[in-house]
Amino acid sequence: MSLFKARDWWSAALGEGEEFDQGCLCVGDVDNSGTGHDKVVVGSYMGMLRLFSPHAKDKTSEGGPAEALLLEVQLQNAIIQVEVGKFVSCSDLLHLAVLHPRKCSIFSVSGTAGNVEHGDQYQLKLVYEHNLNRTVCNMTFGSFGGVTGHHSLCIQSMDGMLMFFEQDSYTFGRFLPSFLLPGPLVYNPRTDSLLTVSSARRLESYRYETLAVATEAESRQEPDQPLKTGAKRLAPDWTVVLGEQALDLCAPSFSHASSSIFVLGERNLYCLRDNSHIRFMKKLEFNPSCFLPYASVTDGTTNLLLGNHTNMLLVYQDVTLKWAAQLPFVPVAVRLANFPELNGVVVSLSSEGHLLCSYMGTDPSFFSTPKVDAREADYEQVDAEMKKLQRFIREASRTHDILPKADCEEELMVTVAVSSSMDSPSRSLIQDIDGLSVPSVTVQVKVRARSAVQSPKLTVAIQPPLAVTQDQFVLEPLGVGSSTTVAFSAFLHGRYPAADLGGDVTVSYSSPTERNPKGVPRVLQARFALPLALLCVASSPAKATKLKITVDTNQPPVDLGAIFPEFSAKSQDKDGNSLAFQFLSGAKVTLLASRTSQRYRVQSDRFEDMWMVVKELVKRFDQHFSKLGVKDFKKSFSGPVPLQDYFLCVDRHFQLRVSAQQYQDLLSERAVQFRAIQRRLLTRFKDKTPAPLHNLDTLLDATYSQVMALAEAAEQNRALLEEASVRLRGASHLLVLLLSLWQSLSPEQTGLLEAALLPLLQDTPQLGWEECCDAAVTHLLRSCLSQSPKDQATSLAQQGGPQLGLPPDTARLKKHITLMCDRIGKGGRLSLASEAGAPPPAQLPGGGDELDLPQEATTFIKKKQASKKAKRDKEKDKEEESRETAEASVGGAEEPVKEARREKKESKKDSSKEPKEETKKDIKKESSSSSKEKRDKDKEGKVSRKPSAKVKEKKREPEAADG
């Protein structure tokens, strides 16, 4: 909002329900009074023409704006534009040109001095008019062709025709080339040219001489049609690309030195020279509505009045903002006028008919600060007023009625029930897979309302390859206590096993309140689990398989038929020691129970196929023993973790991602080639002189075939990538479950491990599973699974990192996953305590990992381990020294003690070293053995150049013994 407002000098409201635009306002001495004072002419789309002579407001005047109204005439047609100029031949008087949609009328305005108290009388007389055959848009006037003494008219039609009139006669008409929609039109007297902005968002300049000798516009001439004999095709002298549509156009002529063309765009203000060179450009931070350039007192500059849609009138000197004033409306037209009482008045008009004559400035403030009564404050009254205001504030700041209360009971209760039996008949879209019928199960969702809700919608989300018959439901508004039930069926819709049998039901609704009748949006979510029988059927056990997983328990063996009752009825083994699951995707998983021990074995040919069976087995074990009241039930996995089988899924997924990227690149290349051949052929076909194609058509067909083949291959690869993503998700779930059973991880640690190995639900072209998983695992290795507190502090201090992208291979990822599993197996604790400011976890024992770490981390781990062992050695050496002093009197032997200590120190040094690779480890072992032999030969022992603390203490031992 502006600090200053435009000072209201005179204003009027024109009619009711009338509309006005930028061409409906003009100023000038239209009645030829000879005083040089302007009159304001306003025309409306309703055909009303008004003539005003504004004057300053007088407190004694009774009529107000009515006294300034000189003339008001109702014309038959809508008024598009009004202009004042010399439009009558053999006359130097000013006349009024009024443009209608199909007619242009020239009027003369004359005033007669009145002899009575009513004042002067004004009359509007028609001089001549031009009936037009086309619907027009706007017009401009000027001394076309350099003719002086009178003005000619140029009218632009809606279909792009420029019609030229010289006084009362029609001169010629021309069609603008490549025309679509009309734009602003203005005449530049300095170059005798017409300027307009085309639909191509270009500023175009046409010389009047070029227009005069161009083709006669009897009808529109197509660009590809031959011209008539002796005719010239119309073309602009120059064009400038603006890149946006122009709202208005102006070419002022204040002096011979000023040669500027101003264009008001939707977001920018352009100033160009007459030769199309840009003088300056101003980017606007608002939506402009109109503008008007006028003369500046500074040489070489131009002032502009610019109105915008925030009711502001801005004054610019070139690109510098000089003044800003607030208007009571959005101006659509602005002019400058001179009146008897005041010169340079800003006349502005709104689209609703508010006419305002204003000036820039401020009014002095005559406010004086009143004297404050020096009376004592009544504290009781002040305290009562404060309490009253605080009560008002509390009542106004209450939001219990705007937002619904967070009650203990929800407004809706969603209950999801999964049928215990399969549908008959099945509602699956795929009836059978490899001879096995695909079942479906019905899921019922009951929505019960405790309060009135509006616009309830229910959405079902389920992971592929599972699908539902309907995933979106639009429910009727629910009243208090009402309920509704929807049902849908879930089934397998793919030839690969699912990684998750869970689904989500989301209900969105609006809860109305007194202050918000439309309702506040709320969301409620419920989860359900589908049965395992949806994916597999009972089968005969497989004898030979590639992969085996053994789960140990601390309870007696359980009959598998009691654990899986839905499969035991169809199983061929009646003893309950074995059970086979034949998945609809083709995989077979066998479950075996030991008769003597408390072990259960799951075996199959693929790693990821065992996930659903192992998950169901562990979950049903927990449910079975909890029903029996067993509180100390434990389950475990003895290992080893099958990482190599897991890495096969990782490599398969990564290879398909690489193939997808290659297909994308090839498709881009072939598409570029296809478009290039199309352009060549189009150029050949447009050429008037036929030329040979040089097998371009054959090349086009071949390229099209390649594009289609690549698109089909890319689509097949996308389907395979989706299948590989689901298989990788199942394999990752199984790996997390095995690690949690292996090391008895808590639910929080299992969730942290699952978040690291399953960071994404679905791959995207920009971000995939490999880079996200590598970043998460690397963070765990550098934080909670780090072997030294320094690495934790370094990783926490690091901010950001390299941008994630498709890696060149999976070697680094597999190495990090292996190292993570190895450290978890050595007692590493998964925790985010160090990130929350808690003390870091204890240091991992050992340190002989075969996989590499960053160089600085490895060296730091070595130094820290050696220093800790040195401290322990110092304490042991002190105890042995005390023993040696006690045995010195008996004649203890120093040399065997020295040799034993030396061998002990060398063995500790060898065990503390951590080579990165096995070859380095062997080399260092050989060097340590050779050093042992040399030291055994030299019993006295030689001190190194930089003796350590241990050597110095050992050197003092004989002296202590002698003393």
Secondary structure by P-SEA (a helix, b strand, c coil): cccccccccbbbbcccccccccccccccccccccccbbbbbbbcccbbbbbbbcccccccccccccccccccccccccccccccccccccccbbbbbbbcccbbbbbbbbbbbbcccccbbbbbbbcbbbbbcccccccccccccccccbbbbbbbcccbbbbbbccccccccccccccccccbbbbbccccbbbbbccccbbbbbbaaaaaacccccccccccccccccbbbbbbccccccccccccccccccccccbbbbbbcccbbbbbcccccccbbbbbccccccbbbbbbccccbbbbbbbccccbbbbbccccccbbbbbccccccccccccccccbbbbbbcccbbbbbbbbbbbbbccccccccccccaaaaaaaaaaaaaaaaaaaaccccccccccccccbbbbbbbbccccccccccccccccbbbbbbbbbbbbbbcccccbbbbbbbbcccccccccbbbbcccccccbbbbbbbbbbcccccccccbbbbbbbbbbbccccccbbbbbbbbbbbbbccccbbbbcccccccbbbbbbbccccccccccccccccccccccccbbbbbcccbbbbbbbbbccccbbbbbccccccaaaaaaaaaaaaaaaaaaaccccbbbbbccccaaaaaaaaaaaaaaaaaaaaaaaaaaaaaaaaaaaaaaaaaaaaaccbbbbccaaaaaaaaaaaaaaaaaaaaaaaaaaaaaaaaaaaaaaaaaaaaaaaaacccaaaaaaaaaaacccccccccccaaaaaaaaaaaaaaccccccaaaaaaaaaccccccccccccaaaaaaaaaaaaaaaaaccccccccccccccccccccccccccccaaaaaaaaaaaaaaaaaaaaaaaaaaaaaaaaaccccccaaaaaaaaaaaaaaaaaaacccccaaaaaaaaaaaaaaaaaaaacccccccccccaaaaaaaaaaaaaac
